[in-house]
Amino acid sequence: MKAFNRRGALGLMAAAALCTLPTMSGTAQAQSDQPITIVVPYGGGGSVDGIVRMVAEYMSQDLGRPVLVENKPGGNGIVGAQYVARAKPDGLTLLAGGTGPISLNVLLRKDLPYALADFESVGMLFDGPLSLTINAQVPAKTVAEFIAWAKEQKRPMRYGTLGPGSVTHLFGLILGKEFDIPVVDVAYRNNPASIVDLLGMQAELSFATPIAVLEHIRAGQLRMLALTTDERLPQFKDTPTLKELGYPKLTASFWTALHAPKGTPPEMIEMVNASANKALADKTIRERLEAQGLRPREGGPEVLDKQLQDDAALWGEIVASENLALN
């Protein structure tokens, strides 16, 4: 009789435990065979697209379920971001968002069909620096020497951008204020086009990614004076940061992160974040990031939250002071 009662009690306890398991188990179990789709708001074939696909492939193996990548380009990232903002908040549709589609669009566009509040932060993936690059014919080997030279020219310094409201456009405005030199932006369709004019001395400054100018630096045609990250990158260990040179306000980056629709269950966010962090620790993926001049940004949703706050402070100040807006 005692044995029967003990077995019965254990059975009741087990049943009760199953009934009180956290929602995470139910949600994750119910959706364990359904694919997760990461929406890239750009066309296929770019460096961001390629790295996101590597991360997704790793996550597929880690989670034991398909993790797919779907390109939805258009409208400076608006098409893809809007699609995810309106998706069912079940953790199965994510956005590989970035500086432009998220931070800058929210700051610059009044009629944007989504808001920052429409997303949950899942976590950062990677970021990269802008460079401060000049033509090697300019008689300056340091930032201080460049500033002195620029002031002697008695004219605005021309710098290439990827268009109005881009990271390069806004960064140039901030740099002009910090260096106390006049600047004028010139829009190009891409980095290579702007570098052609830099090589021909049709522009004095470039904020292109280090990888975009590396070939010309090695050839002695261009000179990279500084990077914009908060600390030196291992692959460019001899290049100082603007922060260490005394310009902390010029700490900036372009980044890619995972966002989910508002209301996505926390357990799904936790699951995806953990898997993405494992991917970022993978040697092959880290080597690919390093080769692109990028750095992995592991961590929880709070890391992305801080990045968004930093962006609002950095880009928001120049947007407000210059009264900038995009249609």
C-alpha positions in Angstrom: 0.0 0.0 0.0 2.8 2.3 0.8 4.5 1.6 -2.5 1.3 2.2 -4.4 0.9 5.6 -2.7 4.5 6.6 -3.4 4.2 5.7 -7.1 0.9 7.6 -7.3 2.4 10.6 -5.6 5.3 10.6 -8.0 3.0 10.4 -11.0 1.0 13.3 -9.8 4.1 15.3 -9.2 5.4 14.6 -12.7 2.1 15.6 -14.2 2.0 18.8 -12.3 5.5 19.6 -13.3 4.6 19.1 -17.0 1.6 21.4 -16.6 3.7 24.1 -15.0 6.6 24.1 -17.5 7.5 27.6 -18.8 5.8 28.8 -22.1 9.3 28.5 -23.7 9.0 24.7 -23.9 5.5 24.8 -25.4 6.3 27.5 -27.9 9.6 26.1 -29.0 8.4 22.6 -29.1 5.3 23.5 -31.2 7.4 25.4 -33.7 10.5 23.2 -33.7 9.8 21.9 -37.2 8.9 25.3 -38.7 11.6 27.3 -40.6 12.9 30.6 -39.3 13.3 33.2 -42.0 15.8 36.1 -41.8 14.9 38.9 -44.1 17.8 40.9 -45.5 16.5 44.3 -46.7 19.1 44.5 -49.5 19.7 42.6 -52.8 21.6 39.4 -52.8 25.3 39.0 -53.3 26.6 41.7 -51.1 29.0 41.2 -48.1 26.2 41.6 -45.5 24.0 39.1 -47.4 26.9 36.6 -47.6 27.7 36.8 -43.9 24.1 36.6 -42.8 23.7 33.4 -45.0 26.8 31.9 -43.2 25.2 32.7 -39.8 21.9 31.2 -40.9 23.5 28.0 -42.1 25.3 27.6 -38.8 22.0 28.3 -36.9 20.2 25.7 -39.0 22.6 23.0 -37.9 22.6 24.3 -34.3 18.8 24.4 -33.9 18.1 21.4 -36.1 15.6 23.3 -38.2 15.8 25.3 -41.4 17.0 28.9 -41.0 16.4 30.6 -44.3 17.5 34.0 -45.8 15.1 36.0 -47.9 16.2 39.2 -49.7 13.6 42.0 -49.8 15.4 45.0 -51.2 13.9 48.4 -51.9 13.4 51.9 -50.4 16.7 52.1 -48.5 15.8 49.0 -46.5 12.2 50.1 -45.9 10.5 47.3 -47.8 12.2 44.5 -45.8 11.9 46.3 -42.5 8.2 47.0 -43.0 7.6 43.4 -43.9 9.1 42.1 -40.7 7.4 44.8 -38.6 4.0 43.5 -39.8 4.9 39.8 -39.6 3.3 37.5 -37.0 5.3 37.9 -33.8 6.1 34.2 -33.4 9.9 34.4 -33.7 9.8 32.8 -37.2 10.4 36.0 -39.1 13.4 38.1 -38.3 15.1 41.2 -39.8 18.8 41.5 -40.5 18.5 45.2 -39.8 21.2 47.8 -39.8 22.2 51.4 -39.3 20.4 52.6 -42.4 17.1 50.6 -42.4 16.6 51.1 -38.6 18.4 54.0 -37.0 18.7 56.5 -39.9 15.3 55.8 -41.4 13.6 56.4 -38.1 15.5 59.6 -37.5 15.2 61.0 -41.0 11.8 59.9 -42.4 8.6 61.3 -40.9 6.3 59.1 -43.0 8.1 55.9 -42.3 5.7 52.9 -42.3 7.2 51.5 -39.2 8.7 52.7 -35.9 11.5 51.5 -33.7 8.8 50.4 -31.2 7.6 47.9 -33.8 10.6 45.7 -33.2 12.1 43.6 -30.4 15.9 43.5 -30.1 17.3 40.0 -30.6 21.0 40.8 -30.8 23.8 42.3 -32.7 25.6 40.3 -35.3 28.6 42.5 -36.5 29.7 46.0 -37.1 32.5 47.8 -39.0 34.3 51.1 -39.0 34.4 54.0 -41.4 37.8 55.2 -42.4 39.3 58.6 -42.7 41.2 58.3 -45.9 43.0 60.9 -48.1 44.9 61.0 -51.3 48.6 60.2 -50.6 49.5 63.4 -52.5 48.1 65.4 -49.6 51.0 66.5 -47.4 49.6 65.0 -44.2 50.4 61.7 -42.4 48.4 62.3 -39.3 44.9 63.6 -38.5 46.4 66.7 -36.9 48.5 67.4 -40.0 45.4 66.9 -42.2 43.4 69.4 -40.2 46.1 72.0 -40.4 46.4 71.5 -44.2 42.7 71.6 -44.7 42.5 75.0 -42.9 45.2 76.4 -45.1 43.2 75.6 -48.2 40.6 78.3 -47.5 37.9 76.2 -49.1 35.6 73.3 -48.2 36.9 69.8 -48.1 34.9 67.6 -50.5 34.0 64.1 -49.3 32.2 61.3 -51.0 28.9 59.9 -49.7 26.4 57.2 -50.6 23.7 59.7 -50.8 21.7 62.1 -48.6 21.0 60.7 -45.2 23.6 58.0 -45.5 26.1 57.2 -42.7 28.9 58.7 -44.8 26.9 61.9 -45.4 26.0 62.4 -41.7 29.5 61.5 -40.5 31.1 64.1 -42.8 28.9 66.8 -41.2 29.9 65.7 -37.7 33.5 65.5 -38.6 33.5 69.0 -40.1 32.1 70.4 -36.9 34.6 68.5 -34.7 37.6 69.4 -36.9 36.3 73.0 -37.3 36.8 72.8 -41.1 34.3 73.5 -43.9 33.1 70.4 -45.8 30.8 69.7 -48.7 29.3 66.3 -49.5 29.3 64.8 -53.0 27.0 61.9 -53.6 28.0 58.8 -55.5 26.2 55.6 -56.5 28.8 53.4 -54.6 32.1 53.4 -52.9 34.2 52.5 -55.9 32.9 55.6 -57.8 33.8 57.9 -54.9 37.2 56.4 -54.6 37.9 57.1 -58.3 37.4 60.8 -57.6 39.6 60.6 -54.5 42.4 59.0 -56.5 42.0 61.9 -59.0 42.0 64.6 -56.3 38.5 65.5 -57.2 37.7 64.9 -53.5 39.8 65.4 -50.4 38.2 62.9 -48.0 36.7 59.4 -48.0 34.9 57.6 -45.2 34.7 54.3 -47.1 35.2 51.0 -45.3 38.9 50.1 -44.8 38.5 47.1 -47.2 37.2 49.3 -49.9 40.4 51.4 -49.9 42.9 48.8 -48.8 44.2 48.0 -52.3 45.0 51.6 -53.0 46.6 52.1 -49.7 48.9 49.2 -50.3 49.7 50.7 -53.7 50.7 54.0 -52.0 47.9 55.9 -53.7 45.8 56.6 -50.6 46.5 57.0 -47.0 44.2 55.9 -44.2 44.7 58.2 -41.2 42.2 56.8 -38.7 39.2 54.5 -38.1 36.0 55.3 -36.3 35.6 52.3 -34.0 35.9 52.7 -30.2 39.1 50.5 -30.2 41.7 49.4 -32.8 40.8 46.5 -35.0 43.3 43.6 -35.0 43.4 43.6 -38.8 44.3 47.3 -38.8 46.3 47.4 -35.6 48.6 50.2 -36.9 45.7 52.6 -37.7 44.6 54.7 -34.7 41.0 55.4 -33.8 39.6 58.9 -33.9 38.6 58.4 -30.3 42.2 57.7 -29.1 43.3 60.8 -31.0 41.0 63.0 -28.9 37.7 62.9 -30.9 35.4 60.6 -29.0 32.3 62.1 -30.7 33.6 60.7 -34.0 33.1 57.1 -32.7 30.8 55.5 -35.2 30.1 52.3 -37.1 27.8 50.6 -39.5 26.2 47.5 -38.1 23.9 44.5 -38.7 21.7 43.0 -36.1 18.7 40.7 -35.7 15.3 42.2 -34.9 11.9 40.5 -34.3 8.4 41.9 -34.6 7.1 43.5 -31.4 5.5 41.0 -29.1 7.7 38.0 -30.1 7.9 35.6 -27.1 11.0 36.1 -25.0 11.8 32.4 -25.1 12.0 32.6 -28.9 14.3 35.7 -28.8 16.5 33.9 -26.3 16.7 30.8 -28.4 17.6 32.7 -31.6 20.1 35.0 -29.8 21.9 32.0 -28.2 22.2 30.3 -31.6 23.4 33.4 -33.3 26.1 34.0 -30.6 27.3 30.4 -31.2 27.6 31.2 -34.9 29.6 34.4 -34.2 32.1 32.3 -32.2 32.6 29.9 -35.1 36.2 30.2 -36.5 35.1 30.2 -40.2 32.6 33.0 -39.6 35.0 35.1 -37.6 37.7 34.7 -40.3 35.1 35.8 -42.9 34.2 38.9 -40.8 37.9 39.8 -40.3 38.5 39.5 -44.1 35.7 42.0 -44.6 37.1 44.4 -42.1 34.3 43.7 -39.7 34.1 42.5 -36.1 31.6 40.1 -34.4 29.3 41.6 -31.8 28.1 38.8 -29.5 25.8 39.4 -26.5 22.1 39.7 -25.6 19.4 42.0 -26.8 20.7 44.7 -24.4 23.8 45.1 -26.7 21.6 46.0 -29.6 19.5 48.3 -27.3 22.6 50.2 -26.4 23.6 50.5 -30.0 20.3 52.0 -30.9 20.6 54.4 -28.0 24.1 55.4 -29.2 22.8 55.9 -32.7 20.0 58.1 -31.6 22.5 60.3 -29.7 25.1 60.5 -32.4 23.0 60.7 -35.6 20.1 62.4 -33.9 22.1 65.4 -32.9 23.3 66.2 -36.4 19.9 65.5 -37.9 18.3 68.0 -35.5 21.0 70.7 -35.8 21.0 70.5 -39.6 17.2 70.1 -39.8 17.7 67.1 -42.1 14.8 65.0 -43.4 14.2 62.6 -46.3 10.9 61.9 -48.1 
